[in-house]
Amino acid sequence: RTSLDGLCARHCSAEQLAAGAAIPSHTNRCCCDCCLCGCLLSRMPLDGSSMFRKWIKSGAAAAPSTEDGAASLGRCSPVPAGGAVSVGSRASKGAHDASESAEALQSQLEKLEEECQKIKHQLARVHNHAELSIEVVDEDLTLTRSRFSRAAPGATPPASSLLPSKESSIKRGTGARGASAGGVRSTAGGVASSLNSSSIASMSSFGPRMSYAVRPAPSPGAAASHAPTSAKDLLAMVQRGRKRAQYNSRVDSEELAALTGNGAVTLLPRGGVHVRTRHGPVQFGIPPETIKDSLQLGLDVPKVYVVGKERFNLKFGTNTAEFEFPAYWNFFIKGDKTTVVCAAAAAAVIRQVMEEVLEGPAEEHLHQDDEYSPFVDDSIYAARPDLLREIGYFKEPRNGRKIEADTLLQFVEFACSEELPAGHLLARMAFDDGTIEVIDRGAEYDVRVDDELVATVPDWLSSAIADPPHILMPMATAVGDAIDFEAPQFGITVLGAADGFTAAGTTAGFILWMRGRGILVDPPAHSAHYLRRNGISSRKITHVILTHCHADHDAGTFQKILLEQRVTVLTTRTIMAAFVRKYALISEMNYDFLQRLFCFHSVKIGEPVHFQGGSIKFFYSLHALPCIGFRAELAGKS
């Protein structure tokens, strides 16, 4: 009834109804069983079809005249004043009420549509990011994996393993293996059924947050933040940031001139300061590929590294405490440990990062069983890798030495000393024939060897990177020349073809081109700057393939995410979760914030990802960490 009144009120004003004016008819019909066309019902008591019939028969409503015919069906003769309650007054009151009801209903409808759009938007993001969430699955899905289960017979499976098997995924249309790599992960019902109340409670407006199973457990040392605790510390942090921003390899300031005048000090091209001592070199700041600088300049690769007060250079999106390859060099090539001089909080974070890199994701963070397409052959699914055993193989002792964080790194923490003024911190390293002391005086570090001052290094240089950044990739043109790069229809542009230990080459990475659009594959550090200098617009490259989480393959990926427009990262759920865990620690950024910086496309092994009319199929490769490879095809070529 309200709907009918509101419907008629949209076409007829109250004054028209009261005056008995002609009302334009429309095609909408009321729901009562007398079903007259037009708006005649809006001027009659709508207490049911039986009342309407009685009202018609009693003659209360004016019947259409013969001369007007059917055209006058919508007109009624006004009842004189002083008589019974007129049809016009009834209609006026009913139309007024109907108008108010219609406005209220319209307002509610608009609100509902707005809420619907919000829910659709959130649901789409849940679809896209549900792969990163490993919250507890619906209690109904208490199924053990039908294949390749590592759980003991009769044992209760862990929460992360309560996922549907291949067969149940196909039947139910839900679960990780029931998703398509080319679009929405599963049906709305499937997503709703796979998220219980705890996971809904942990969702943000962007999508599900990273579960606590994905996040590393906080260590006691990690609780201490680098955030300034006083106005003096804040001012010092701002001053360091200003000096880093002004740092330019083409301009020598008085401070840098005095520093480089000391024959023991060398400013490294990629960033960092190399200080030579009789007990071996000491380096301040560890940007990516830093050992290549020492090798190219003919310097000894240091075994002692000092971590600055800021471990991440936000201007270039670069980790300035990248210990992976210095530790590998000293462990595998020199057979020795790498000494890390830092604060207690920094030591806790660096240890967690190295444990993640060396020991790989924990078993509950490995999801290869659920990363295969539901349409893949059973033989391929049965041959999926046992990532836990592969990681264990690469962790086997080498020459009697275990490969773990404690065998690659040793930490020396800054501490107060009675020998120094208040506010100064000391880190002392003992050698067979003497000592090296690093003294933190606030704005500067003193390096003392056997009680002799060797060098004084400004603290901001330990996290500074020259502008423009140093890159080893060859330029297509002279510096400053602008060119127009014409992307191939199908091909690659090699950015680097070396490993992490080759002095003269950039670490491996390239662009895969398909119909003029590019996908960055493991971009090297500072590759975005290199592309700009060679006339390649970032708008042409909107996707990144992340194969695994070693520093020589993921450093440029994080730079691309931070410094350029929103990109889509293509990789598996296992690798993406490891990437977010690692760089949340390195950058000290919030997990939810990191997930908002990029779009995650969860690829399925054996199922093609379609891009620019071509297709990319992914597969797992053998490596020390979970690692993927791919095959690209376009127009009959591969």
C-alpha positions as CSV (number, residue, x, y, z in Angstrom):
1,R,0.0,0.0,0.0
2,T,2.8,2.4,0.9
3,S,4.6,1.5,-2.3
4,L,1.5,2.3,-4.4
5,D,0.9,5.6,-2.6
6,G,4.5,6.6,-3.1
7,L,4.4,5.5,-6.7
8,C,1.4,7.7,-7.5
9,A,2.7,10.6,-5.5
10,R,5.8,10.8,-7.7
11,H,3.4,11.6,-10.7
12,C,0.7,13.6,-9.0
13,S,0.8,16.5,-6.6
14,A,-1.5,16.8,-3.6
15,E,-3.2,19.8,-5.1
16,Q,-3.9,18.0,-8.4
17,L,-5.4,15.1,-6.5
18,A,-7.5,17.4,-4.3
19,A,-8.9,19.2,-7.3
20,G,-9.7,16.0,-9.1
21,A,-7.5,17.0,-12.0
22,A,-6.5,14.5,-14.8
23,I,-3.7,12.3,-13.8
24,P,-1.3,10.8,-16.3
25,S,-1.4,7.1,-16.2
26,H,1.7,4.9,-16.3
27,T,2.4,1.3,-16.8
28,N,3.1,0.3,-13.2
29,R,0.4,-1.7,-11.5
30,C,-0.6,-2.2,-7.9
31,C,-0.5,-5.5,-6.2
32,C,-4.3,-5.8,-5.4
33,D,-6.4,-8.1,-7.4
34,C,-8.6,-5.4,-9.0
35,C,-5.6,-4.0,-10.9
36,L,-6.8,-0.8,-12.6
37,C,-4.4,1.1,-14.8
38,G,-3.3,4.6,-13.9
39,C,-3.3,6.4,-10.6
40,L,-7.0,6.1,-9.8
41,L,-6.2,4.0,-6.8
42,S,-4.2,6.8,-5.2
43,R,-7.5,8.7,-4.6
44,M,-9.4,5.8,-3.1
45,P,-9.3,4.2,0.3
46,L,-6.7,1.4,0.0
47,D,-7.8,-0.9,2.8
48,G,-7.9,-3.9,0.6
49,S,-9.4,-5.0,-2.7
50,S,-12.8,-5.9,-1.1
51,M,-13.2,-2.4,0.3
52,F,-12.3,-1.0,-3.0
53,R,-15.0,-3.0,-4.8
54,K,-17.6,-1.8,-2.2
55,W,-16.4,1.7,-2.7
56,I,-16.8,1.5,-6.4
57,K,-20.2,-0.1,-6.2
58,S,-21.6,2.4,-3.7
59,G,-20.9,5.2,-6.3
60,A,-18.7,7.1,-4.0
61,A,-16.3,7.5,-6.9
62,A,-17.3,9.2,-10.0
63,A,-17.6,6.9,-12.9
64,P,-16.1,7.9,-16.2
65,S,-18.5,9.7,-18.5
66,T,-19.5,8.3,-21.8
67,E,-18.3,11.2,-23.8
68,D,-14.9,11.2,-22.2
69,G,-14.6,7.5,-22.6
70,A,-11.5,5.7,-21.4
71,A,-9.5,8.9,-21.3
72,S,-11.5,10.1,-18.3
73,L,-10.9,7.1,-16.2
74,G,-8.4,9.0,-14.1
75,R,-10.7,11.9,-13.4
76,C,-13.3,12.3,-10.6
77,S,-15.8,15.0,-9.9
78,P,-15.1,17.1,-6.8
79,V,-17.5,16.7,-3.9
80,P,-19.1,19.9,-2.7
81,A,-17.9,21.3,0.6
82,G,-20.0,20.5,3.6
83,G,-20.9,17.0,2.3
84,A,-19.3,13.7,3.3
85,V,-15.6,13.4,3.3
86,S,-14.6,14.1,-0.2
87,V,-12.5,12.0,-2.4
88,G,-10.2,15.0,-3.0
89,S,-9.6,15.6,0.7
90,R,-8.8,11.9,1.2
91,A,-6.6,11.9,-1.8
92,S,-4.8,15.1,-0.6
93,K,-4.1,13.6,2.8
94,G,-3.1,10.3,1.4
95,A,-0.9,11.8,-1.3
96,H,0.8,14.0,1.4
97,D,1.5,11.0,3.5
98,A,2.5,9.0,0.5
99,S,4.9,11.8,-0.5
100,E,6.6,11.8,2.9
101,S,6.8,8.0,2.8
102,A,8.2,8.0,-0.6
103,E,10.9,10.5,0.4
104,A,11.8,8.4,3.4
105,L,11.9,5.3,1.4
106,Q,14.0,6.9,-1.3
107,S,16.4,8.1,1.3
108,Q,16.6,4.7,2.8
109,L,17.1,3.2,-0.6
110,E,20.0,5.5,-1.4
111,K,21.6,4.7,1.9
112,L,21.2,1.0,1.2
113,E,22.7,1.4,-2.2
114,E,25.6,3.3,-0.8
115,E,26.2,0.5,1.8
116,C,25.9,-2.1,-0.9
117,Q,28.6,-0.4,-2.9
118,K,30.8,-0.3,0.1
119,I,30.2,-3.9,0.9
120,K,30.9,-4.9,-2.7
121,H,34.2,-2.8,-2.6
122,Q,35.3,-4.5,0.6
123,L,34.3,-7.9,-0.6
124,A,36.4,-7.4,-3.8
125,R,39.3,-6.5,-1.7
126,V,38.7,-9.5,0.6
127,H,38.8,-11.6,-2.6
128,N,42.1,-10.1,-3.7
129,H,43.8,-10.3,-0.3
130,A,42.3,-13.3,1.3
131,E,45.3,-15.3,0.2
132,L,47.5,-13.4,2.7
133,S,45.1,-14.1,5.6
134,I,45.5,-17.4,7.3
135,E,43.1,-16.8,10.1
136,V,41.3,-19.8,11.5
137,V,39.1,-21.4,8.8
138,D,35.4,-22.2,9.3
139,E,34.9,-24.9,11.9
140,D,32.9,-27.0,9.4
141,L,36.1,-27.4,7.3
142,T,37.8,-29.7,9.8
143,L,39.3,-31.8,7.0
144,T,42.8,-33.0,7.0
145,R,44.6,-32.7,3.7
146,S,43.8,-35.7,1.6
147,R,47.3,-35.7,0.1
148,F,50.8,-35.0,1.3
149,S,49.7,-34.4,4.8
150,R,52.6,-34.1,7.3
151,A,50.3,-34.6,10.3
152,A,50.7,-37.8,12.2
153,P,47.9,-40.3,11.8
154,G,45.1,-39.5,14.2
155,A,46.6,-36.2,15.1
156,T,44.6,-33.0,15.1
157,P,45.7,-30.9,12.2
158,P,46.9,-27.3,12.9
159,A,44.6,-24.4,12.2
160,S,46.6,-23.5,9.1
161,S,46.1,-27.0,7.6
162,L,42.3,-26.9,8.0
163,L,41.9,-26.3,4.3
164,P,39.8,-28.2,1.8
165,S,41.5,-30.8,-0.3
166,K,41.5,-30.7,-4.1
167,E,38.3,-32.8,-4.4
168,S,36.4,-30.8,-1.7
169,S,37.6,-27.5,-3.2
170,I,36.1,-28.4,-6.6
171,K,32.8,-29.7,-5.1
172,R,32.3,-26.7,-2.7
173,G,33.7,-24.1,-5.1
174,T,35.7,-22.6,-2.2
175,G,39.2,-23.0,-0.7
176,A,42.5,-21.8,-2.0
177,R,42.7,-24.3,-4.8
178,G,39.2,-23.4,-6.0
179,A,40.4,-19.9,-7.0
180,S,41.1,-18.6,-10.4
181,A,44.4,-16.8,-10.8
182,G,42.9,-14.5,-13.4
183,G,40.3,-12.8,-11.2
184,V,38.1,-13.1,-8.2
185,R,39.3,-15.8,-5.8
186,S,36.0,-17.5,-5.1
187,T,32.3,-16.8,-4.8
188,A,31.0,-14.4,-2.3
189,G,29.5,-17.3,-0.4
190,G,32.8,-19.1,-0.4
191,V,34.6,-16.1,1.1
192,A,31.9,-15.6,3.7
193,S,32.1,-19.3,4.7
194,S,35.8,-19.2,5.0
195,L,36.0,-16.3,7.4
196,N,34.7,-16.8,10.9
197,S,34.0,-14.2,13.5
198,S,37.6,-13.8,14.5
199,S,38.8,-13.1,11.0
200,I,36.0,-10.7,10.4
201,A,36.9,-8.9,13.5
202,S,40.5,-8.5,12.3
203,M,39.4,-7.1,8.9
204,S,40.2,-3.5,8.0
205,S,38.4,-1.4,5.4
206,F,40.9,-2.6,2.9
207,G,40.7,-6.3,3.6
208,P,41.8,-8.9,6.0
209,R,44.9,-8.0,8.0
210,M,47.9,-10.3,8.1
211,S,47.1,-13.0,10.7
212,Y,49.2,-13.3,13.8
213,A,50.5,-16.6,12.3
214,V,52.1,-14.6,9.5
215,R,53.5,-11.9,11.7
216,P,56.8,-12.8,13.5
217,A,56.5,-13.0,17.2
218,P,57.8,-9.8,18.8
219,S,61.1,-10.2,20.6
220,P,62.0,-8.4,23.9
221,G,64.5,-6.2,22.1
222,A,62.1,-5.3,19.3
223,A,59.8,-3.6,21.7
224,A,62.2,-0.7,22.0
225,S,61.4,1.6,19.1
226,H,63.7,4.0,17.3
227,A,61.2,6.7,17.7
228,P,62.7,9.8,19.4
229,T,61.8,10.0,23.1
230,S,62.7,13.7,23.6
231,A,62.8,17.0,21.8
232,K,66.6,16.7,21.5
233,D,66.4,13.3,19.9
234,L,63.7,14.5,17.5
235,L,65.8,17.5,16.5
236,A,68.8,15.2,15.9
237,M,66.7,12.9,13.7
238,V,65.4,15.8,11.6
239,Q,68.9,17.1,11.1
240,R,70.1,13.7,10.0
241,G,67.2,13.5,7.5
242,R,68.0,16.9,6.1
243,K,71.7,16.0,5.6
244,R,70.7,12.7,3.9
245,A,68.4,14.6,1.6
246,Q,71.1,17.1,0.6
247,Y,73.7,14.4,0.1
248,N,74.9,14.4,-3.5
249,S,77.9,12.6,-4.9
250,R,78.5,15.5,-7.3
251,V,79.0,18.2,-4.6
252,D,81.7,18.0,-1.9
253,S,80.8,19.7,1.3
254,E,83.4,20.8,3.8
255,E,82.3,18.1,6.1
256,L,82.8,15.4,3.5
257,A,86.0,17.0,2.3
258,A,87.5,16.8,5.8
259,L,86.3,13.2,6.0
260,T,87.7,12.0,2.7
261,G,91.0,13.9,3.5
262,N,91.7,11.1,5.9
263,G,93.4,8.4,4.0
264,A,91.7,5.7,6.0
265,V,88.2,6.7,4.9
266,T,86.4,5.9,1.6
267,L,82.9,6.9,0.6
268,L,81.4,4.0,-1.2
269,P,79.5,4.7,-4.4
270,R,76.2,3.0,-3.4
271,G,76.4,4.5,0.1
272,G,78.2,3.7,3.3
273,V,81.6,4.6,4.7
274,H,84.6,2.2,4.5
275,V,87.2,2.8,7.3
276,R,90.5,0.9,7.1
277,T,92.2,-0.3,10.3
278,R,95.1,-2.6,11.1
279,H,92.6,-5.1,12.4
280,G,90.5,-5.1,9.3
281,P,88.0,-2.6,7.8
282,V,85.0,-1.2,9.5
283,Q,82.0,-0.1,7.4
284,F,79.2,2.3,8.4
285,G,75.9,1.6,6.5
286,I,75.1,-1.5,4.5
287,P,73.0,-0.7,1.4
288,P,72.1,-3.4,-1.2
289,E,75.1,-4.8,-3.2
290,T,77.5,-3.0,-1.0
291,I,80.2,-5.8,-1.3
292,K,80.4,-5.0,-5.0
293,D,81.7,-1.5,-4.1
294,S,84.5,-2.9,-2.1
295,L,85.4,-5.5,-4.7
296,Q,85.4,-2.9,-7.5
297,L,87.5,-0.4,-5.6
298,G,90.0,-3.1,-4.6
299,L,89.1,-2.8,-0.9
300,D,88.8,-5.7,1.6
301,V,85.2,-6.7,2.2
302,P,84.7,-5.7,5.9
303,K,83.8,-8.2,8.6
304,V,82.7,-5.4,11.0
305,Y,79.6,-3.3,10.1
306,V,78.1,-0.5,12.1
307,V,74.3,0.0,11.8
308,G,73.1,3.6,12.0
309,K,70.3,5.1,14.0
310,E,68.0,4.8,10.9
311,R,68.1,1.5,9.1
312,F,65.9,2.4,6.2
313,N,66.3,5.2,3.7
314,L,62.8,6.3,2.8
315,K,63.8,8.7,0.1
316,F,65.1,5.8,-2.1
317,G,63.0,3.0,-0.4
318,T,66.3,1.2,0.4
319,N,67.4,-1.0,3.3
320,T,70.6,0.4,4.7
321,A,71.2,-2.6,7.0
322,E,71.2,-5.3,4.3
323,F,73.4,-8.0,5.9
324,E,72.5,-11.0,3.6
325,F,75.3,-10.9,1.1
326,P,78.1,-9.5,3.4
327,A,77.2,-12.4,5.7
328,Y,77.2,-14.9,2.8
329,W,80.6,-13.6,1.6
330,N,82.3,-13.9,5.0
331,F,80.7,-17.3,5.8
332,F,81.0,-19.2,2.5
333,I,84.1,-17.5,1.1
334,K,86.1,-16.3,4.1
335,G,84.8,-18.9,6.5
336,D,84.2,-16.4,9.2
337,K,81.4,-14.6,11.0
338,T,80.2,-11.0,10.3
339,T,80.2,-8.7,13.3
340,V,77.2,-6.4,13.6
341,V,77.6,-3.3,15.8
342,C,74.2,-1.8,16.7
343,A,71.7,-1.0,19.4
344,A,69.8,-3.8,21.2
345,A,66.6,-3.1,19.4
346,A,68.3,-3.2,16.0
347,A,70.0,-6.4,16.8
348,A,66.6,-8.1,17.6
349,V,65.2,-7.0,14.2
350,I,68.2,-8.0,12.2
351,R,68.3,-11.4,13.8
352,Q,64.7,-12.0,12.9
353,V,65.3,-11.0,9.3
354,M,68.3,-13.3,9.0
355,E,66.4,-16.2,10.5
356,E,63.6,-15.7,8.0
357,V,66.1,-15.6,5.1
358,L,68.4,-18.4,6.3
359,E,65.9,-20.9,7.7
360,G,62.9,-20.0,5.4
361,P,59.3,-19.8,6.4
362,A,58.1,-22.0,9.2
363,E,56.0,-25.0,8.3
364,E,52.7,-23.3,9.1
365,H,53.6,-20.5,6.6
366,L,54.1,-23.0,3.7
367,H,50.9,-23.3,1.5
368,Q,52.2,-25.0,-1.6
369,D,49.5,-27.7,-1.2
370,D,46.8,-25.1,-1.8
371,E,48.6,-23.1,-4.5
372,Y,47.8,-25.3,-7.4
373,S,44.9,-24.8,-9.8
374,P,41.9,-27.1,-9.3
375,F,42.2,-28.0,-13.0
376,V,45.8,-29.1,-13.0
377,D,46.5,-32.8,-13.7
378,D,46.7,-35.1,-10.8
379,S,50.2,-36.1,-11.7
380,I,51.4,-32.5,-11.5
381,Y,49.6,-31.9,-8.2
382,A,51.1,-35.1,-6.8
383,A,54.6,-33.9,-7.8
384,R,54.3,-30.6,-6.0
385,P,57.4,-29.7,-4.0
386,D,58.0,-30.5,-0.4
387,L,59.3,-27.0,0.5
388,L,60.1,-27.9,4.1
389,R,62.5,-30.7,3.0
390,E,64.0,-28.5,0.3
391,I,64.7,-25.7,2.8
392,G,66.2,-28.3,5.2
393,Y,68.5,-29.6,2.5
394,F,70.0,-26.2,1.9
395,K,70.4,-25.7,5.7
396,E,72.5,-28.9,6.1
397,P,75.9,-28.1,7.7
398,R,78.7,-27.1,5.4
399,N,82.2,-28.3,6.6
400,G,80.7,-28.9,10.0
401,R,79.2,-25.5,10.3
402,K,75.4,-25.0,10.7
403,I,73.8,-22.4,8.4
404,E,71.8,-20.2,10.8
405,A,71.8,-16.7,12.1
406,D,74.1,-17.4,15.1
407,T,76.8,-19.0,12.9
408,L,76.8,-16.2,10.3
409,L,76.4,-13.2,12.6
410,Q,77.6,-12.0,15.9
411,F,76.2,-8.9,17.6
412,V,78.1,-6.3,19.6
413,E,75.7,-3.8,21.2
414,F,76.3,-0.2,22.2
415,A,76.3,0.3,25.9
416,C,77.1,2.9,28.5
417,S,80.6,3.0,29.8
418,E,82.2,4.7,32.9
419,E,85.1,5.6,30.7
420,L,82.9,8.0,28.6
421,P,80.9,11.1,29.3
422,A,77.2,10.8,29.9
423,G,75.2,10.1,26.8
424,H,78.1,8.5,24.9
425,L,77.8,4.8,24.0
426,L,80.6,2.3,23.5
427,A,81.0,-0.9,21.5
428,R,84.3,-2.8,21.9
429,M,85.6,-5.7,19.8
430,A,88.7,-7.6,20.9
431,F,91.2,-9.2,18.5
432,D,94.2,-11.3,19.1
433,D,96.5,-8.3,18.7
434,G,94.4,-5.4,19.8
435,T,90.9,-3.8,20.0
436,I,88.6,-1.7,17.9
437,E,86.2,0.6,19.7
438,V,83.3,2.4,18.1
439,I,82.0,5.3,20.2
440,D,78.6,6.9,19.6
441,R,78.8,10.5,20.5
442,G,75.3,11.4,19.3
443,A,75.9,13.2,16.0
444,E,79.2,11.4,15.2
445,Y,80.9,8.0,15.6
446,D,84.6,7.8,16.6
447,V,86.6,4.8,15.5
448,R,89.5,4.0,17.9
449,V,92.0,1.3,17.2
450,D,94.2,0.3,20.1
451,D,93.2,3.6,21.9
452,E,94.2,5.6,18.8
453,L,91.6,7.7,17.0
454,V,91.4,6.6,13.4
455,A,88.3,8.3,12.0
456,T,85.2,10.3,12.9
457,V,82.2,9.5,10.8
458,P,78.9,11.7,10.8
459,D,76.0,9.5,12.0
460,W,73.8,10.5,9.0
461,L,76.2,8.9,6.5
462,S,75.5,5.5,7.8
463,S,72.0,5.6,6.2
464,A,72.7,8.0,3.3
465,I,72.6,7.2,-0.4
466,A,74.0,9.5,-3.0
467,D,71.6,11.3,-5.3
468,P,71.5,10.2,-8.1
469,P,72.0,6.6,-6.9
470,H,74.9,4.6,-8.2
471,I,74.0,1.9,-10.7
472,L,76.1,-0.5,-12.7
473,M,73.6,-1.0,-15.6
474,P,74.8,0.5,-18.9
475,M,73.0,3.6,-20.0
476,A,71.6,3.7,-23.6
477,T,72.3,7.4,-23.9
478,A,74.6,10.0,-22.4
479,V,73.6,11.6,-19.1
480,G,70.9,14.1,-19.5
481,D,69.8,13.0,-23.0
482,A,66.1,12.2,-23.4
483,I,65.0,9.3,-25.6
484,D,61.7,7.7,-26.5
485,F,61.8,4.0,-25.8
486,E,59.7,1.9,-28.0
487,A,58.6,-1.2,-26.1
488,P,58.6,-4.5,-28.1
489,Q,55.5,-6.5,-28.8
490,F,57.1,-9.5,-27.1
491,G,60.5,-9.6,-25.6
492,I,62.7,-8.7,-22.6
493,T,65.0,-5.9,-21.5
494,V,67.8,-7.2,-19.3
495,L,68.5,-5.0,-16.3
496,G,71.1,-7.2,-14.7
497,A,72.6,-10.6,-15.4
498,A,75.0,-11.2,-12.5
499,D,74.9,-12.8,-9.0
500,G,75.3,-11.1,-5.7
501,F,79.1,-11.7,-5.6
502,T,80.1,-10.4,-9.1
503,A,81.9,-7.1,-8.8
504,A,81.2,-5.7,-12.2
505,G,77.6,-6.7,-12.8
506,T,74.2,-5.9,-11.5
507,T,72.1,-8.6,-9.9
508,A,69.8,-10.5,-12.2
509,G,66.5,-8.9,-13.3
510,F,64.6,-8.0,-16.4
511,I,61.4,-6.6,-18.0
512,L,59.1,-8.9,-19.8
513,W,57.3,-7.0,-22.5
514,M,53.9,-8.0,-23.9
515,R,52.2,-5.8,-26.4
516,G,53.9,-2.6,-25.2
517,R,53.3,-3.2,-21.5
518,G,56.0,-4.4,-19.1
519,I,56.3,-6.7,-16.1
520,L,59.3,-6.2,-13.9
521,V,60.9,-9.5,-12.9
522,D,63.0,-9.3,-9.7
523,P,64.1,-5.7,-10.4
524,P,67.6,-4.8,-9.1
525,A,68.0,-2.0,-6.7
526,H,67.5,1.5,-8.2
527,S,66.1,0.1,-11.4
528,A,63.3,2.7,-11.3
529,H,66.0,5.4,-11.6
530,Y,67.7,3.5,-14.4
531,L,64.4,3.2,-16.4
532,R,63.6,6.9,-16.1
533,R,67.1,7.8,-17.4
534,N,66.5,5.6,-20.4
535,G,63.2,7.0,-21.3
536,I,61.0,4.1,-20.1
537,S,57.9,5.5,-18.4
538,S,56.8,3.8,-15.2
539,R,53.2,3.9,-16.6
540,K,54.2,1.2,-19.0
541,I,55.2,-1.1,-16.2
542,T,52.4,-1.8,-13.8
543,H,53.2,-5.4,-12.7
544,V,56.0,-7.1,-10.8
545,I,56.9,-10.8,-10.6
546,L,58.6,-11.7,-7.3
547,T,60.3,-15.0,-7.6
548,H,61.7,-15.3,-4.0
549,C,62.8,-13.3,-1.0
550,H,66.6,-13.0,-1.2
551,A,67.9,-9.4,-1.1
552,D,69.3,-9.5,-4.6
553,H,65.8,-10.3,-5.9
554,D,63.3,-8.4,-3.7
555,A,65.1,-5.1,-2.9
556,G,64.1,-3.5,-6.1
557,T,60.5,-4.9,-5.7
558,F,60.1,-3.0,-2.5
559,Q,61.6,0.1,-4.0
560,K,59.0,-0.1,-6.9
561,I,56.2,-0.5,-4.4
562,L,57.2,2.5,-2.3
563,L,58.4,5.0,-4.9
564,E,56.1,4.6,-7.8
565,Q,52.4,4.3,-8.5
566,R,50.4,1.4,-7.2
567,V,51.6,-1.9,-8.7
568,T,50.4,-5.4,-8.9
569,V,52.7,-8.1,-7.5
570,L,52.4,-11.5,-8.9
571,T,53.6,-14.4,-6.8
572,T,52.3,-17.2,-4.6
573,R,50.8,-16.8,-1.2
574,T,53.8,-18.4,0.5
575,I,56.3,-16.0,-1.1
576,M,54.1,-12.9,-0.6
577,A,53.6,-13.6,3.1
578,A,57.4,-14.0,3.6
579,F,58.0,-10.7,1.7
580,V,55.6,-8.8,3.8
581,R,57.0,-10.3,7.1
582,K,60.5,-9.4,6.0
583,Y,60.0,-5.8,4.9
584,A,57.6,-5.0,7.8
585,L,60.6,-5.7,10.0
586,I,63.1,-3.9,7.8
587,S,61.1,-0.7,7.2
588,E,59.4,-0.7,10.6
589,M,56.1,0.0,8.8
590,N,52.7,-1.3,9.9
591,Y,51.5,-4.6,8.3
592,D,48.2,-3.1,7.2
593,F,49.9,-0.1,5.7
594,L,52.2,-2.2,3.7
595,Q,49.3,-4.2,2.3
596,R,47.7,-1.0,1.1
597,L,50.7,0.0,-1.0
598,F,50.2,-2.7,-3.7
599,C,47.8,-5.2,-5.2
600,F,48.6,-8.8,-4.6
601,H,47.7,-11.2,-7.4
602,S,47.9,-14.8,-6.0
603,V,49.1,-17.0,-8.8
604,K,48.1,-20.6,-9.1
605,I,50.6,-23.2,-10.2
606,G,49.6,-24.6,-13.5
607,E,46.9,-22.0,-14.2
608,P,47.8,-19.2,-16.7
609,V,47.7,-15.6,-15.8
610,H,46.4,-13.6,-18.7
611,F,48.2,-10.3,-19.5
612,Q,48.0,-8.1,-22.7
613,G,46.6,-11.0,-24.7
614,G,49.3,-13.4,-23.6
615,S,49.6,-15.9,-20.8
616,I,52.1,-16.6,-18.0
617,K,52.2,-20.0,-16.3
618,F,54.1,-20.4,-13.1
619,F,55.9,-23.3,-11.5
620,Y,57.9,-23.9,-8.3
621,S,61.7,-24.1,-8.8
622,L,64.4,-25.5,-6.5
623,H,66.1,-23.0,-4.3
624,A,67.1,-22.4,-0.7
625,L,63.8,-20.4,-0.2
626,P,60.4,-21.0,-1.8
627,C,61.0,-19.8,-5.4
628,I,58.9,-19.7,-8.6
629,G,59.7,-19.6,-12.3
630,F,57.4,-19.0,-15.2
631,R,56.8,-19.5,-18.9
632,A,55.3,-16.6,-21.0
633,E,53.5,-17.1,-24.3
634,L,52.1,-14.6,-26.8
635,A,50.8,-15.0,-30.3
636,G,52.4,-18.4,-30.8
637,K,55.8,-17.4,-29.4
638,S,57.2,-18.2,-26.0
